[in-house]
């Protein structure tokens, strides 16, 4: 059996950072995360955030084209102006969420650990999106 190689690990709970092979933090007994694993998750977050930004931007352009009064062929938006505004506001919020996710992923790639402020900001955006989704659902009725 080979001994474990000590890697730089970080505790998200208390901020402890050291080169160790231990899986638990000596201060708070929380899980220690290796910076390489955090960086890999950061790359995934950048890719998912970029996809969300690109897809929602494309969808926004599609809805805007469909909302034109004299659109020729293709789909057309038959709702009210308030409904269109609610849908576009929700799309904008999703685009901002994509940027926040890519920002959090970039932080993780650069520094090899998560940032509590950014993580809570992304969670806040998720809550805001849930509220906005409910608002849009009620507006479309």
The first five atom37 places (N, CA, C, CB, O) and aatype in JSON, in Angstrom:
{
  "aatype": [20, 20, 20, 20, 20, 20, 20, 20, 20, 20, 20, 20, 20, 20, 20, 20, 20, 20, 20, 20, 20, 20, 20, 20, 20, 20, 20, 20, 20, 20, 20, 20, 20, 20, 20, 20, 20, 20, 20, 20, 20, 20, 20, 20, 20, 20, 20, 20, 20, 20, 20, 20, 20, 20, 20, 20, 20, 20, 20, 20, 20, 20, 20, 20, 20, 20, 20, 20, 20, 20, 20, 20, 20, 20, 20, 20, 20, 20, 20, 20, 20, 20, 20, 20, 20, 20, 20, 20, 20, 20, 20, 20, 20, 20, 20, 20, 20, 20, 20, 20, 20, 20, 20, 20, 20, 20, 20, 20, 20, 20, 20, 20, 20, 20, 20, 20, 20, 20, 20, 20, 20, 20, 20, 20, 20, 20, 20, 20, 20, 20, 20, 20, 20, 20, 20, 20, 20, 20, 20, 20, 20],
  "atom_mask": [
    [1, 1, 1, 1, 1],
    [1, 1, 1, 1, 1],
    [1, 1, 1, 1, 1],
    [1, 1, 1, 1, 1],
    [1, 1, 1, 1, 1],
    [1, 1, 1, 1, 1],
    [1, 1, 1, 1, 1],
    [1, 1, 1, 1, 1],
    [1, 1, 1, 1, 1],
    [1, 1, 1, 1, 1],
    [1, 1, 1, 1, 1],
    [1, 1, 1, 1, 1],
    [1, 1, 1, 1, 1],
    [1, 1, 1, 1, 1],
    [1, 1, 1, 1, 1],
    [1, 1, 1, 1, 1],
    [1, 1, 1, 1, 1],
    [1, 1, 1, 1, 1],
    [1, 1, 1, 1, 1],
    [1, 1, 1, 1, 1],
    [1, 1, 1, 1, 1],
    [1, 1, 1, 1, 1],
    [1, 1, 1, 1, 1],
    [1, 1, 1, 1, 1],
    [1, 1, 1, 1, 1],
    [1, 1, 1, 1, 1],
    [1, 1, 1, 1, 1],
    [1, 1, 1, 1, 1],
    [1, 1, 1, 1, 1],
    [1, 1, 1, 1, 1],
    [1, 1, 1, 1, 1],
    [1, 1, 1, 1, 1],
    [1, 1, 1, 1, 1],
    [1, 1, 1, 1, 1],
    [1, 1, 1, 1, 1],
    [1, 1, 1, 1, 1],
    [1, 1, 1, 1, 1],
    [1, 1, 1, 1, 1],
    [1, 1, 1, 1, 1],
    [1, 1, 1, 1, 1],
    [1, 1, 1, 1, 1],
    [1, 1, 1, 1, 1],
    [1, 1, 1, 1, 1],
    [1, 1, 1, 1, 1],
    [1, 1, 1, 1, 1],
    [1, 1, 1, 1, 1],
    [1, 1, 1, 1, 1],
    [1, 1, 1, 1, 1],
    [1, 1, 1, 1, 1],
    [1, 1, 1, 1, 1],
    [1, 1, 1, 1, 1],
    [1, 1, 1, 1, 1],
    [1, 1, 1, 1, 1],
    [1, 1, 1, 1, 1],
    [1, 1, 1, 1, 1],
    [1, 1, 1, 1, 1],
    [1, 1, 1, 1, 1],
    [1, 1, 1, 1, 1],
    [1, 1, 1, 1, 1],
    [1, 1, 1, 1, 1],
    [1, 1, 1, 1, 1],
    [1, 1, 1, 1, 1],
    [1, 1, 1, 1, 1],
    [1, 1, 1, 1, 1],
    [1, 1, 1, 1, 1],
    [1, 1, 1, 1, 1],
    [1, 1, 1, 1, 1],
    [1, 1, 1, 1, 1],
    [1, 1, 1, 1, 1],
    [1, 1, 1, 1, 1],
    [1, 1, 1, 1, 1],
    [1, 1, 1, 1, 1],
    [1, 1, 1, 1, 1],
    [1, 1, 1, 1, 1],
    [1, 1, 1, 1, 1],
    [1, 1, 1, 1, 1],
    [1, 1, 1, 1, 1],
    [1, 1, 1, 1, 1],
    [1, 1, 1, 1, 1],
    [1, 1, 1, 1, 1],
    [1, 1, 1, 1, 1],
    [1, 1, 1, 1, 1],
    [1, 1, 1, 1, 1],
    [1, 1, 1, 1, 1],
    [1, 1, 1, 1, 1],
    [1, 1, 1, 1, 1],
    [1, 1, 1, 1, 1],
    [1, 1, 1, 1, 1],
    [1, 1, 1, 1, 1],
    [1, 1, 1, 1, 1],
    [1, 1, 1, 1, 1],
    [1, 1, 1, 1, 1],
    [1, 1, 1, 1, 1],
    [1, 1, 1, 1, 1],
    [1, 1, 1, 1, 1],
    [1, 1, 1, 1, 1],
    [1, 1, 1, 1, 1],
    [1, 1, 1, 1, 1],
    [1, 1, 1, 1, 1],
    [1, 1, 1, 1, 1],
    [1, 1, 1, 1, 1],
    [1, 1, 1, 1, 1],
    [1, 1, 1, 1, 1],
    [1, 1, 1, 1, 1],
    [1, 1, 1, 1, 1],
    [1, 1, 1, 1, 1],
    [1, 1, 1, 1, 1],
    [1, 1, 1, 1, 1],
    [1, 1, 1, 1, 1],
    [1, 1, 1, 1, 1],
    [1, 1, 1, 1, 1],
    [1, 1, 1, 1, 1],
    [1, 1, 1, 1, 1],
    [1, 1, 1, 1, 1],
    [1, 1, 1, 1, 1],
    [1, 1, 1, 1, 1],
    [1, 1, 1, 1, 1],
    [1, 1, 1, 1, 1],
    [1, 1, 1, 1, 1],
    [1, 1, 1, 1, 1],
    [1, 1, 1, 1, 1],
    [1, 1, 1, 1, 1],
    [1, 1, 1, 1, 1],
    [1, 1, 1, 1, 1],
    [1, 1, 1, 1, 1],
    [1, 1, 1, 1, 1],
    [1, 1, 1, 1, 1],
    [1, 1, 1, 1, 1],
    [1, 1, 1, 1, 1],
    [1, 1, 1, 1, 1],
    [1, 1, 1, 1, 1],
    [1, 1, 1, 1, 1],
    [1, 1, 1, 1, 1],
    [1, 1, 1, 1, 1],
    [1, 1, 1, 1, 1],
    [1, 1, 1, 1, 1],
    [1, 1, 1, 1, 1],
    [1, 1, 1, 1, 1],
    [1, 1, 1, 1, 1],
    [1, 1, 1, 1, 1],
    [1, 1, 1, 1, 1]
  ],
  "atom_positions": [
    [[0.84, -1.17, 0.0], [0.0, 0.0, 0.0], [0.89, 1.24, 0.0], [-0.96, -0.01, 1.21], [1.81, 1.37, 0.81]],
    [[0.59, 2.19, -0.95], [1.39, 3.4, -1.03], [0.84, 4.46, -0.08], [1.42, 3.94, -2.47], [-0.37, 4.55, 0.11]],
    [[1.73, 5.25, 0.51], [1.24, 6.34, 1.36], [0.6, 7.42, 0.5], [2.39, 6.92, 2.2], [0.99, 7.63, -0.65]],
    [[-0.39, 8.11, 1.07], [-1.07, 9.18, 0.34], [-0.13, 10.37, 0.15], [-2.33, 9.62, 1.09], [0.63, 10.74, 1.05]],
    [[-0.2, 10.95, -1.03], [0.6, 12.12, -1.32], [-0.15, 13.35, -0.8], [0.91, 12.24, -2.85], [-1.34, 13.51, -1.06]],
    [[0.55, 14.2, -0.08], [-0.07, 15.39, 0.47], [-0.36, 16.4, -0.63], [0.82, 16.02, 1.56], [0.54, 16.75, -1.41]],
    [[-1.61, 16.86, -0.71], [-2.03, 17.86, -1.67], [-2.46, 19.11, -0.9], [-3.19, 17.33, -2.58], [-2.78, 19.04, 0.29]],
    [[-2.46, 20.24, -1.59], [-2.98, 21.45, -0.99], [-4.49, 21.31, -0.88], [-2.58, 22.71, -1.82], [-5.18, 21.13, -1.89]],
    [[-4.98, 21.4, 0.33], [-6.42, 21.22, 0.58], [-6.95, 22.44, 1.33], [-6.69, 19.92, 1.37], [-6.22, 23.12, 2.04]],
    [[-8.24, 22.67, 1.15], [-8.89, 23.85, 1.71], [-10.2, 23.45, 2.36], [-9.12, 24.92, 0.61], [-10.95, 22.63, 1.83]],
    [[-10.48, 24.04, 3.53], [-11.76, 23.82, 4.22], [-12.67, 25.01, 3.94], [-11.55, 23.62, 5.77], [-12.33, 26.15, 4.27]],
    [[-13.8, 24.75, 3.34], [-14.74, 25.81, 3.01], [-15.41, 26.38, 4.26], [-15.81, 25.28, 2.05], [-15.76, 27.56, 4.28]],
    [[-15.58, 25.55, 5.29], [-16.27, 26.0, 6.5], [-15.46, 27.01, 7.31], [-16.59, 24.82, 7.37], [-15.97, 28.08, 7.65]],
    [[-14.21, 26.69, 7.61], [-13.43, 27.55, 8.52], [-12.26, 28.26, 7.85], [-12.91, 26.73, 9.65], [-11.64, 29.12, 8.47]],
    [[-11.95, 27.92, 6.6], [-10.87, 28.6, 5.88], [-9.5, 27.99, 6.07], [-10.83, 30.01, 6.3], [-8.52, 28.55, 5.59]],
    [[-9.39, 26.87, 6.76], [-8.11, 26.2, 6.96], [-7.55, 25.76, 5.62], [-8.26, 24.98, 7.91], [-8.27, 25.25, 4.77]],
    [[-6.25, 25.98, 5.44], [-5.59, 25.58, 4.19], [-4.21, 25.03, 4.53], [-5.48, 26.78, 3.2], [-3.44, 25.67, 5.24]],
    [[-3.9, 23.84, 4.0], [-2.6, 23.24, 4.25], [-2.37, 22.1, 3.26], [-2.49, 22.72, 5.7], [-3.31, 21.61, 2.63]],
    [[-1.12, 21.71, 3.13], [-0.77, 20.52, 2.34], [-0.88, 19.32, 3.26], [0.67, 20.63, 1.7], [-0.06, 19.15, 4.17]],
    [[-1.87, 18.51, 3.03], [-2.13, 17.36, 3.9], [-2.83, 16.27, 3.1], [-2.98, 17.77, 5.12], [-3.45, 16.53, 2.07]],
    [[-2.72, 15.06, 3.59], [-3.42, 13.93, 2.98], [-4.71, 13.62, 3.73], [-2.51, 12.69, 2.94], [-5.47, 12.74, 3.33]],
    [[-4.96, 14.32, 4.82], [-6.15, 14.08, 5.64], [-7.41, 14.52, 4.89], [-6.04, 14.83, 6.99], [-7.41, 15.56, 4.23]],
    [[-8.48, 13.75, 5.0], [-9.73, 14.12, 4.33], [-10.58, 15.11, 5.13], [-10.54, 12.89, 4.03], [-11.47, 15.75, 4.58]],
    [[-10.3, 15.25, 6.46], [-11.1, 16.13, 7.32], [-10.24, 17.25, 7.9], [-11.76, 15.33, 8.46], [-9.05, 17.08, 8.14]],
    [[-10.88, 18.39, 8.11], [-10.21, 19.56, 8.66], [-9.85, 19.32, 10.13], [-11.1, 20.82, 8.51], [-10.69, 18.84, 10.89]],
    [[-8.62, 19.63, 10.54], [-8.25, 19.45, 11.94], [-8.93, 20.44, 12.87], [-6.75, 19.56, 12.08], [-9.05, 20.18, 14.07]],
    [[-9.39, 21.57, 12.35], [-10.06, 22.58, 13.18], [-11.53, 22.27, 13.41], [-9.93, 23.95, 12.54], [-11.99, 22.18, 14.55]],
    [[-12.28, 22.09, 12.3], [-13.73, 21.96, 12.42], [-14.27, 20.59, 12.02], [-14.4, 23.01, 11.59], [-15.47, 20.34, 12.12]],
    [[-13.42, 19.71, 11.57], [-13.77, 18.36, 11.12], [-14.64, 18.35, 9.86], [-14.48, 17.62, 12.24], [-15.26, 17.34, 9.54]],
    [[-14.68, 19.49, 9.14], [-15.38, 19.55, 7.86], [-14.53, 18.89, 6.78], [-15.7, 21.0, 7.49], [-13.35, 18.62, 6.99]],
    [[-15.12, 18.63, 5.62], [-14.35, 17.99, 4.54], [-13.33, 18.96, 3.94], [-15.29, 17.48, 3.45], [-13.64, 20.13, 3.7]],
    [[-12.13, 18.46, 3.7], [-11.1, 19.24, 3.02], [-11.21, 18.96, 1.53], [-9.66, 18.91, 3.56], [-11.37, 17.81, 1.12]],
    [[-11.11, 20.02, 0.73], [-11.21, 19.88, -0.71], [-9.86, 20.16, -1.35], [-12.29, 20.82, -1.28], [-9.2, 21.14, -1.02]],
    [[-9.46, 19.29, -2.26], [-8.22, 19.49, -2.99], [-8.44, 20.58, -4.03], [-7.74, 18.17, -3.66], [-9.49, 20.64, -4.67]],
    [[-7.45, 21.45, -4.2], [-7.59, 22.56, -5.14], [-7.76, 22.06, -6.58], [-6.39, 23.48, -5.05], [-8.41, 22.73, -7.39]],
    [[-7.18, 20.91, -6.92], [-7.33, 20.4, -8.29], [-8.78, 20.03, -8.58], [-6.42, 19.17, -8.5], [-9.28, 20.3, -9.67]],
    [[-9.47, 19.42, -7.62], [-10.88, 19.08, -7.8], [-11.76, 20.31, -7.9], [-11.36, 18.2, -6.66], [-12.72, 20.34, -8.68]],
    [[-11.44, 21.33, -7.11], [-12.19, 22.58, -7.15], [-12.0, 23.26, -8.51], [-11.75, 23.53, -6.0], [-12.94, 23.81, -9.06]],
    [[-10.79, 23.21, -9.03], [-10.52, 23.81, -10.35], [-11.28, 23.09, -11.46], [-9.01, 23.78, -10.65], [-11.79, 23.73, -12.38]],
    [[-11.36, 21.77, -11.38], [-12.12, 21.01, -12.38], [-13.59, 21.41, -12.33], [-11.96, 19.48, -12.15], [-14.21, 21.62, -13.38]],
    [[-14.15, 21.51, -11.13], [-15.55, 21.95, -11.01], [-15.71, 23.39, -11.5], [-16.02, 21.84, -9.54], [-16.77, 23.74, -12.03]],
    [[-14.68, 24.21, -11.34], [-14.73, 25.57, -11.85], [-14.81, 25.62, -13.36], [-13.51, 26.34, -11.38], [-15.56, 26.42, -13.92]],
    [[-14.05, 24.77, -14.03], [-14.1, 24.7, -15.5], [-15.5, 24.28, -15.95], [-13.03, 23.71, -16.05], [-16.03, 24.81, -16.93]],
    [[-16.09, 23.33, -15.24], [-17.46, 22.89, -15.57], [-18.44, 24.03, -15.38], [-17.87, 21.68, -14.7], [-19.34, 24.22, -16.2]],
    [[-18.27, 24.8, -14.31], [-19.16, 25.94, -14.06], [-19.01, 27.01, -15.14], [-18.87, 26.54, -12.69], [-20.01, 27.6, -15.55]],
    [[-17.8, 27.25, -15.61], [-17.59, 28.22, -16.68], [-18.31, 27.75, -17.95], [-16.08, 28.41, -16.96], [-18.97, 28.54, -18.62]],
    [[-18.17, 26.46, -18.27], [-18.82, 25.92, -19.47], [-20.35, 26.0, -19.35], [-18.39, 24.46, -19.69], [-21.02, 26.4, -20.31]],
    [[-20.9, 25.64, -18.21], [-22.35, 25.69, -18.03], [-22.86, 27.14, -18.02], [-22.75, 24.99, -16.73], [-23.91, 27.42, -18.6]],
    [[-22.13, 28.03, -17.39], [-22.51, 29.44, -17.4], [-22.48, 30.01, -18.8], [-21.6, 30.25, -16.49], [-23.38, 30.75, -19.2]],
    [[-21.44, 29.68, -19.57], [-21.35, 30.14, -20.95], [-22.47, 29.6, -21.82], [-20.01, 29.74, -21.54], [-23.03, 30.32, -22.65]],
    [[-22.81, 28.33, -21.61], [-23.93, 27.73, -22.35], [-25.23, 28.46, -22.01], [-24.06, 26.23, -22.03], [-26.02, 28.77, -22.91]],
    [[-25.46, 28.73, -20.73], [-26.68, 29.41, -20.3], [-26.76, 30.81, -20.91], [-26.75, 29.48, -18.77], [-27.82, 31.24, -21.36]],
    [[-25.64, 31.52, -20.9], [-25.61, 32.86, -21.49], [-25.94, 32.79, -22.99], [-24.23, 33.52, -21.27], [-26.78, 33.55, -23.47]],
    [[-25.29, 31.89, -23.71], [-25.49, 31.79, -25.16], [-26.91, 31.35, -25.49], [-24.48, 30.81, -25.76], [-27.55, 31.94, -26.37]],
    [[-27.41, 30.33, -24.81], [-28.75, 29.8, -25.12], [-29.83, 30.83, -24.81], [-29.0, 28.51, -24.33], [-30.74, 31.04, -25.61]],
    [[-29.74, 31.47, -23.64], [-30.78, 32.43, -23.27], [-30.7, 33.69, -24.14], [-30.65, 32.8, -21.79], [-31.73, 34.31, -24.39]],
    [[-29.51, 34.07, -24.59], [-29.39, 35.2, -25.51], [-30.05, 34.88, -26.84], [-27.9, 35.57, -25.73], [-30.77, 35.7, -27.4]],
    [[-29.81, 33.66, -27.34], [-30.43, 33.23, -28.59], [-31.95, 33.2, -28.43], [-29.91, 31.83, -29.0], [-32.66, 33.66, -29.32]],
    [[-32.44, 32.67, -27.31], [-33.88, 32.59, -27.07], [-34.5, 33.98, -26.95], [-34.16, 31.78, -25.81], [-35.62, 34.2, -27.41]],
    [[-33.79, 34.91, -26.34], [-34.27, 36.29, -26.23], [-34.42, 36.92, -27.6], [-33.31, 37.13, -25.36], [-35.42, 37.58, -27.88]],
    [[-33.44, 36.71, -28.45], [-33.51, 37.26, -29.82], [-34.68, 36.63, -30.56], [-32.18, 37.01, -30.58], [-35.39, 37.32, -31.29]],
    [[-34.88, 35.33, -30.39], [-36.0, 34.64, -31.04], [-37.34, 35.2, -30.59], [-35.94, 33.13, -30.75], [-38.22, 35.44, -31.42]],
    [[-37.5, 35.42, -29.29], [-38.76, 35.98, -28.76], [-38.95, 37.41, -29.24], [-38.77, 35.92, -27.22], [-40.07, 37.81, -29.57]],
    [[-37.88, 38.19, -29.27], [-38.0, 39.58, -29.75], [-38.42, 39.62, -31.23], [-36.65, 40.32, -29.56], [-39.23, 40.45, -31.62]],
    [[-37.87, 38.72, -32.03], [-38.28, 38.65, -33.44], [-39.74, 38.23, -33.56], [-37.38, 37.67, -34.21], [-40.47, 38.75, -34.41]],
    [[-40.17, 37.31, -32.73], [-41.56, 36.85, -32.77], [-42.52, 37.92, -32.27], [-41.72, 35.58, -31.93], [-43.7, 37.9, -32.62]],
    [[-42.04, 38.87, -31.47], [-42.89, 39.92, -30.92], [-43.08, 41.1, -31.85], [-42.33, 40.4, -29.61], [-43.9, 41.98, -31.58]],
    [[-42.32, 41.14, -32.95], [-42.48, 42.24, -33.91], [-43.89, 42.21, -34.49], [-41.42, 42.15, -35.05], [-44.4, 41.14, -34.82]],
    [[-44.53, 43.37, -34.61], [-45.93, 43.4, -35.07], [-46.14, 42.82, -36.46], [-46.43, 44.8, -35.04], [-47.15, 42.16, -36.71]],
    [[-45.23, 43.05, -37.37], [-45.41, 42.6, -38.76], [-44.39, 41.53, -39.12], [-45.28, 43.79, -39.73], [-43.83, 41.55, -40.22]],
    [[-44.14, 40.6, -38.21], [-43.17, 39.54, -38.47], [-43.69, 38.63, -39.58], [-42.87, 38.72, -37.18], [-44.83, 38.17, -39.54]],
    [[-42.83, 38.37, -40.56], [-43.22, 37.51, -41.68], [-42.81, 36.08, -41.39], [-42.58, 38.0, -42.99], [-41.65, 35.8, -41.09]],
    [[-43.77, 35.17, -41.49], [-43.47, 33.75, -41.29], [-42.95, 33.47, -39.89], [-42.46, 33.28, -42.32], [-42.78, 34.39, -39.09]],
    [[-42.71, 32.23, -39.61], [-42.14, 31.85, -38.32], [-43.13, 32.07, -37.17], [-40.87, 32.63, -38.06], [-44.29, 32.39, -37.4]],
    [[-42.65, 31.89, -35.98], [-43.54, 32.02, -34.82], [-43.87, 33.49, -34.53], [-42.89, 31.38, -33.58], [-43.12, 34.4, -34.91]],
    [[-44.99, 33.7, -33.86], [-45.35, 35.06, -33.46], [-45.81, 35.04, -32.0], [-46.48, 35.65, -34.39], [-46.42, 34.07, -31.53]],
    [[-45.5, 36.1, -31.3], [-45.89, 36.23, -29.89], [-47.25, 36.89, -29.83], [-44.82, 37.06, -29.07], [-47.43, 37.99, -30.36]],
    [[-48.21, 36.23, -29.2], [-49.58, 36.74, -29.18], [-49.99, 37.28, -27.82], [-50.53, 35.65, -29.59], [-51.15, 37.61, -27.61]],
    [[-49.05, 37.38, -26.9], [-49.38, 37.88, -25.57], [-49.39, 39.4, -25.52], [-48.4, 37.35, -24.56], [-49.19, 40.08, -26.53]],
    [[-49.63, 39.92, -24.32], [-49.65, 41.37, -24.12], [-48.22, 41.89, -23.93], [-50.53, 41.74, -22.9], [-47.28, 41.12, -23.78]],
    [[-48.1, 43.2, -23.95], [-46.79, 43.81, -23.73], [-46.27, 43.5, -22.32], [-46.87, 45.33, -23.94], [-45.07, 43.29, -22.13]],
    [[-47.16, 43.48, -21.34], [-46.75, 43.15, -19.96], [-46.22, 41.72, -19.87], [-47.93, 43.33, -19.0], [-45.24, 41.46, -19.17]],
    [[-46.86, 40.81, -20.57], [-46.39, 39.43, -20.57], [-45.03, 39.31, -21.25], [-47.41, 38.52, -21.27], [-44.16, 38.58, -20.78]],
    [[-44.85, 40.01, -22.35], [-43.57, 40.01, -23.04], [-42.48, 40.56, -22.14], [-43.65, 40.83, -24.35], [-41.38, 40.01, -22.07]],
    [[-42.78, 41.65, -21.45], [-41.81, 42.24, -20.54], [-41.45, 41.28, -19.41], [-42.35, 43.55, -19.96], [-40.29, 41.19, -19.02]],
    [[-42.44, 40.57, -18.87], [-42.17, 39.61, -17.8], [-41.28, 38.47, -18.29], [-43.5, 39.04, -17.25], [-40.36, 38.05, -17.59]],
    [[-41.55, 37.96, -19.48], [-40.74, 36.87, -20.04], [-39.31, 37.35, -20.29], [-41.37, 36.34, -21.35], [-38.36, 36.65, -19.96]],
    [[-39.16, 38.53, -20.87], [-37.83, 39.05, -21.17], [-37.06, 39.37, -19.89], [-37.93, 40.3, -22.04], [-35.84, 39.21, -19.84]],
    [[-37.75, 39.83, -18.85], [-37.08, 40.08, -17.57], [-36.57, 38.77, -16.97], [-38.05, 40.78, -16.57], [-35.48, 38.73, -16.4]],
    [[-37.35, 37.71, -17.11], [-36.92, 36.4, -16.61], [-35.72, 35.9, -17.41], [-38.07, 35.37, -16.69], [-34.78, 35.35, -16.83]],
    [[-35.73, 36.09, -18.72], [-34.6, 35.7, -19.55], [-33.34, 36.48, -19.15], [-34.91, 35.94, -21.05], [-32.25, 35.91, -19.07]],
    [[-33.5, 37.78, -18.9], [-32.37, 38.6, -18.47], [-31.8, 38.09, -17.15], [-32.79, 40.08, -18.33], [-30.58, 38.05, -16.97]],
    [[-32.67, 37.71, -16.25], [-32.21, 37.18, -14.96], [-31.44, 35.87, -15.16], [-33.41, 36.95, -14.02], [-30.44, 35.64, -14.47]],
    [[-31.89, 35.04, -16.08], [-31.16, 33.8, -16.37], [-29.79, 34.09, -16.99], [-31.99, 32.91, -17.32], [-28.83, 33.38, -16.71]],
    [[-29.71, 35.11, -17.82], [-28.42, 35.48, -18.41], [-27.47, 35.97, -17.32], [-28.6, 36.57, -19.49], [-26.29, 35.62, -17.31]],
    [[-27.98, 36.79, -16.39], [-27.16, 37.26, -15.27], [-26.72, 36.08, -14.4], [-27.94, 38.3, -14.41], [-25.59, 36.06, -13.91]],
    [[-27.61, 35.1, -14.2], [-27.25, 33.9, -13.45], [-26.12, 33.15, -14.16], [-28.48, 32.97, -13.28], [-25.22, 32.64, -13.5]],
    [[-26.16, 33.09, -15.48], [-25.07, 32.46, -16.24], [-23.76, 33.18, -16.03], [-25.41, 32.43, -17.73], [-22.72, 32.55, -15.86]],
    [[-23.79, 34.52, -16.04], [-22.57, 35.29, -15.78], [-22.06, 35.03, -14.36], [-22.84, 36.8, -15.98], [-20.85, 34.88, -14.16]],
    [[-22.96, 34.98, -13.38], [-22.55, 34.73, -12.0], [-21.94, 33.34, -11.85], [-23.75, 34.88, -11.04], [-20.96, 33.16, -11.12]],
    [[-22.51, 32.37, -12.54], [-21.96, 31.01, -12.49], [-20.57, 30.96, -13.13], [-22.91, 30.03, -13.2], [-19.66, 30.33, -12.59]],
    [[-20.41, 31.63, -14.26], [-19.1, 31.68, -14.92], [-18.08, 32.42, -14.05], [-19.21, 32.36, -16.3], [-16.91, 32.04, -14.0]],
    [[-18.52, 33.47, -13.37], [-17.64, 34.21, -12.46], [-17.19, 33.32, -11.3], [-18.36, 35.46, -11.92], [-16.01, 33.31, -10.95]],
    [[-18.13, 32.58, -10.71], [-17.77, 31.68, -9.62], [-16.8, 30.6, -10.11], [-19.04, 31.02, -9.01], [-15.85, 30.25, -9.41]],
    [[-17.04, 30.08, -11.3], [-16.14, 29.08, -11.86], [-14.76, 29.65, -12.14], [-16.72, 28.51, -13.14], [-13.75, 28.98, -11.91]],
    [[-14.71, 30.88, -12.63], [-13.41, 31.53, -12.88], [-12.62, 31.71, -11.6], [-13.61, 32.88, -13.56], [-11.42, 31.48, -11.56]],
    [[-13.31, 32.11, -10.54], [-12.66, 32.26, -9.23], [-12.05, 30.92, -8.8], [-13.68, 32.76, -8.15], [-10.91, 30.87, -8.34]],
    [[-12.83, 29.85, -8.96], [-12.36, 28.53, -8.55], [-11.15, 28.09, -9.37], [-13.48, 27.51, -8.68], [-10.23, 27.49, -8.83]],
    [[-11.15, 28.38, -10.67], [-10.02, 27.99, -11.52], [-8.77, 28.78, -11.13], [-10.37, 28.22, -13.01], [-7.68, 28.21, -11.05]],
    [[-8.92, 30.07, -10.9], [-7.77, 30.92, -10.6], [-7.18, 30.62, -9.22], [-8.18, 32.39, -10.67], [-5.96, 30.47, -9.08]],
    [[-8.05, 30.53, -8.2], [-7.56, 30.42, -6.83], [-7.6, 29.0, -6.25], [-8.36, 31.32, -5.96], [-7.0, 28.77, -5.2]],
    [[-8.28, 28.07, -6.9], [-8.33, 26.69, -6.42], [-9.21, 26.49, -5.2], [-6.95, 26.23, -6.1], [-9.08, 25.48, -4.5]],
    [[-10.09, 27.43, -4.92], [-11.04, 27.28, -3.81], [-12.28, 28.12, -4.11], [-10.4, 27.71, -2.45], [-12.26, 28.98, -4.99]],
    [[-13.34, 27.86, -3.37], [-14.58, 28.6, -3.57], [-14.56, 29.9, -2.78], [-15.79, 27.74, -3.17], [-13.83, 30.02, -1.8]],
    [[-15.35, 30.85, -3.21], [-15.51, 32.13, -2.53], [-16.91, 32.16, -1.93], [-15.26, 33.34, -3.49], [-17.88, 32.05, -2.67]],
    [[-17.03, 32.32, -0.63], [-18.33, 32.29, 0.04], [-19.26, 33.39, -0.47], [-18.16, 32.43, 1.54], [-20.45, 33.16, -0.65]],
    [[-18.72, 34.58, -0.7], [-19.54, 35.69, -1.17], [-20.15, 35.37, -2.53], [-18.7, 36.98, -1.26], [-21.34, 35.61, -2.75]],
    [[-19.35, 34.83, -3.44], [-19.86, 34.5, -4.77], [-20.86, 33.35, -4.7], [-18.69, 34.13, -5.71], [-21.89, 33.37, -5.38]],
    [[-20.57, 32.35, -3.88], [-21.49, 31.21, -3.75], [-22.85, 31.69, -3.23], [-20.91, 30.14, -2.8], [-23.88, 31.3, -3.77]],
    [[-22.86, 32.52, -2.21], [-24.13, 33.02, -1.67], [-24.82, 33.95, -2.67], [-23.89, 33.76, -0.33], [-26.04, 34.01, -2.71]],
    [[-24.04, 34.68, -3.47], [-24.63, 35.51, -4.52], [-25.35, 34.67, -5.56], [-23.56, 36.35, -5.19], [-26.44, 35.02, -5.99]],
    [[-24.74, 33.57, -5.95], [-25.36, 32.67, -6.93], [-26.61, 32.03, -6.33], [-24.36, 31.57, -7.39], [-27.63, 31.88, -7.01]],
    [[-26.55, 31.65, -5.05], [-27.74, 31.1, -4.38], [-28.85, 32.15, -4.34], [-27.38, 30.63, -2.94], [-30.02, 31.84, -4.55]],
    [[-28.47, 33.4, -4.06], [-29.45, 34.48, -4.06], [-30.1, 34.66, -5.42], [-28.79, 35.79, -3.63], [-31.31, 34.87, -5.52]],
    [[-29.29, 34.58, -6.49], [-29.85, 34.65, -7.84], [-30.82, 33.5, -8.09], [-28.73, 34.62, -8.89], [-31.85, 33.69, -8.72]],
    [[-30.49, 32.31, -7.6], [-31.38, 31.16, -7.79], [-32.73, 31.39, -7.1], [-30.72, 29.87, -7.23], [-33.78, 31.07, -7.67]],
    [[-32.71, 31.95, -5.9], [-33.96, 32.27, -5.2], [-34.73, 33.33, -5.97], [-33.67, 32.75, -3.74], [-35.94, 33.22, -6.14]],
    [[-34.02, 34.35, -6.43], [-34.66, 35.41, -7.22], [-35.28, 34.85, -8.49], [-33.65, 36.51, -7.56], [-36.36, 35.28, -8.9]],
    [[-34.61, 33.9, -9.13], [-35.15, 33.28, -10.33], [-36.43, 32.5, -10.02], [-34.11, 32.35, -10.97], [-37.37, 32.51, -10.81]],
    [[-36.46, 31.81, -8.88], [-37.66, 31.06, -8.51], [-38.84, 32.02, -8.3], [-37.41, 30.23, -7.22], [-39.95, 31.74, -8.74]],
    [[-38.59, 33.13, -7.64], [-39.64, 34.13, -7.43], [-40.09, 34.71, -8.77], [-39.14, 35.25, -6.49], [-41.29, 34.87, -9.02]],
    [[-39.12, 35.02, -9.62], [-39.44, 35.59, -10.93], [-40.19, 34.58, -11.8], [-38.15, 36.05, -11.64], [-41.11, 34.97, -12.53]],
    [[-39.82, 33.32, -11.74], [-40.53, 32.29, -12.51], [-41.99, 32.22, -12.08], [-39.85, 30.91, -12.34], [-42.88, 32.08, -12.92]],
    [[-42.24, 32.31, -10.79], [-43.62, 32.32, -10.28], [-44.37, 33.55, -10.78], [-43.64, 32.27, -8.73], [-45.53, 33.47, -11.18]],
    [[-43.69, 34.69, -10.76], [-44.29, 35.94, -11.25], [-44.66, 35.81, -12.73], [-43.34, 37.13, -11.03], [-45.76, 36.18, -13.12]],
    [[-43.75, 35.3, -13.54], [-44.01, 35.14, -14.97], [-45.15, 34.15, -15.19], [-42.73, 34.67, -15.72], [-46.01, 34.37, -16.04]],
    [[-45.16, 33.07, -14.43], [-46.24, 32.07, -14.56], [-47.6, 32.71, -14.27], [-46.01, 30.88, -13.6], [-48.57, 32.45, -14.98]],
    [[-47.65, 33.54, -13.23], [-48.92, 34.2, -12.89], [-49.32, 35.24, -13.95], [-48.82, 34.86, -11.51], [-50.51, 35.44, -14.21]],
    [[-48.34, 35.9, -14.57], [-48.61, 36.89, -15.6], [-49.11, 36.27, -16.89], [-47.39, 37.7, -15.87], [-49.85, 36.9, -17.63]],
    [[-48.71, 35.04, -17.16], [-49.1, 34.39, -18.41], [-50.49, 33.77, -18.35], [-48.09, 33.33, -18.78], [-51.01, 33.34, -19.37]],
    [[-51.08, 33.73, -17.18], [-52.44, 33.18, -17.06], [-53.48, 34.12, -17.59], [-52.76, 32.86, -15.62], [-54.67, 33.81, -17.56]]
  ]
}
